[in-house]
Amino acid sequence: MGKVAAKIKVMPQSPDIDLDALQERLETALSEGAKINGVEREEVAFGLVALYPTVIVPDGAGGTEGVEEAFSEVEGVESVNVENVGRI
C-alpha cells in the first residue's frame, strides 16, 4: 500500500493562540499510521497566522478525511482545508 502526502491549511481561532502548542496538539490528534512531516506558517491578516502541516497517511479508504476530522476537533482550531494531495 502506498502513502499520500497532504498539505492542510489549519486556521487558529484567534491571533492569540500559541502556535507551538497548537502544533503539538495537532501532532497528538493524528491516528496511528499518520504523521506530520513538517509545518509551514503563513501570515494571513491582522496577526493571524495559518499552519500548513504536511501529513503523510496510508493510501487507504477515506484518504485525508480522518486527519481533517481529527484536526477540526483540536482545541483552538477554527477551520481545516486540504490544500494539496499527492501520492508518494
Buried (B, 14 or more C-beta within 10 A) or exposed (E): EEBBBBBBBBBBEEEEBEBEEBBEBBBEBBEEEBEBEEBEEEEEEEEBBBBBBBBBBBEEEEBBEBBBEBBEEBEBBEEBEBEEBEEE
